[in-house]
Amino acid sequence: MDPILLVDDDPHIRLCLRDLLEHYGYPCIEAIHGTDALAKLRAETVSLIITDIHMPVMTGLELLEALQSNESSEHIPRFILTGDLTEEIQAQAVQLGVTKVFPKPYELAKIIQAVHEVLGSPSQEGPLN
């Protein structure tokens, strides 16, 4: 299974998400902002992108715009996390192909349920190696 890319400038949020996802068998890689995420995507194939919206250097929305215009990444499912869920952000998310939006503070159970829905259970794939 390809890893999930976690994009957030807050190391505590990345760690929390990584611990949760890896506990359920989903490998993860991390990026600290959108530009970092694009560099990781050039080097590695991912199964899902979970990104914050408000980050320095390149925001989550700017990252999503870049992904939308790139044929090699337009098919990757995307979740966003935001502490500022407005109707405008919700509309932009839909326009940019976001699969799920999670307002902060988010519920870990809902995130793992959504990951299962999009990717299936890692145990269906066999052992992770």
Sequence and secondary structure as in RCSB ss.txt:
>XXXX:A:sequence
MDPILLVDDDPHIRLCLRDLLEHYGYPCIEAIHGTDALAKLRAETVSLIITDIHMPVMTGLELLEALQSNESSEH
IPRFILTGDLTEEIQAQAVQLGVTKVFPKPYELAKIIQAVHEVLGSPSQEGPLN
>XXXX:A:secstr
   EEEE S HHHHHHHHHHHHHTT  EEEESSHHHHHHHHHH   SEEEEES  SSS HHHHHHHHHT TTTTT
S EEEEES   HHHHHHHHHTT SEEEESS  HHHHHHHHHHHH  HHHH    
